[in-house]
Amino acid sequence: MPAVMTLHGRFKARGLRVVGVSNFDPTDAESERNGAAVAAREEKMDYPTYLDENNGWSKKHGIADIPAFLV
């Protein structure tokens, strides 16, 4: 996470956009959202995080394992 945040801070003025994607189980959506929010605060993430219900976005983009990075 620190390397991603460093890249984001260094290159965001040039147009780099970092978006986190967190896979979650919709049967416990509230707990999952709260967990993602806590992690973002604890890690001091200054970029948005998308909650990917049932890994739909990840599957669509061929992501099988996490963490993964797309450019």
Disulfide bonds with the S-S distance in Angstrom:
none
